[in-house]
Amino acid sequence: MKNSVESRAPVINTFLSLLAFMWLFPFLFVVFNSLKSGQEYNLGNFWDLPTTFSIVENYEYLATKIDLLSGFMNSLVYGLVAAFLAIAFSVLAAYAISTLNIRGRLFWFLLIYSGTIFPFQMYLIPTFRFYSFTGIYDTKFGLIIFYIAICMPFCLFVLRNFFYTLPKELVEAAKMDGAKDLTILRKIYVPMAKAPIAALFLFQFTWVWNDLLFGMTLSKSEETRPIMASLSMLGGAGNNIPAVLLAAFIASIPTLVIFMVLSKSFEKGFIISTK
């Protein structure tokens, strides 16, 4: 069995290398062409390496079209706060549902998880009307609350299932030593769940960061508009493709950084979820 796996290793590694190259190739295209000027891009071959570095000029052009920095910071706040709070609330709910002897545990789980039964697009019009009625339309608070509500069901599903795999003897031993539920959760359950929590944070942050539909629907001003909604305003910038590619590259930086920081925990969380 071991020899069979080792004999297939070169084939698997070659396939994975080709797959990685296929994913990396468009990214390199974006990076190289974002450095060119509009004239160089239009007159040359878009696969050629840049001969001039016009990144400053391209950013100045973007500044005349959209407030890229504001959209960047807004999405950073939405992603970090919404992912953190969604996971924090889900940890509390998952511990209560999986460990505490409360009535209707399955009901409460299904009630929260039922938010994923229907496509998210079905929530668009009701949410828009509710936000307009309550006065939280086009506010950062409104978007953060919405993203938390969207992220919580999946986080609860993953953490509840993970907590069920932990031995109950740990809780019983801790309670015999006089530990309260909050102490057990903070010192036993959360440290053991670092890998799935890191994977969930990466997933939820990426989803919030890449959201376009709700970001456009629930915001209208540059003060609250997330970055993807800001990039959609570049539809009339087709005559300066390098500037658009530069904006796309800038928008991809946070997810790349977070993935590199959490990559080891993400791999552990993925392995745990497949067991």
PyMOL commands that set and color helices and strands:
alter all, ss='L'
color gray80, all
select helices_A, chain A and resi 2-34+38-43+55-65+68-98+105-116+120-134+140-165+168-176+181-192+194-210+213-217+227-236+241-274
alter helices_A, ss='H'
color red, helices_A
deselect
rebuild
show_as cartoon
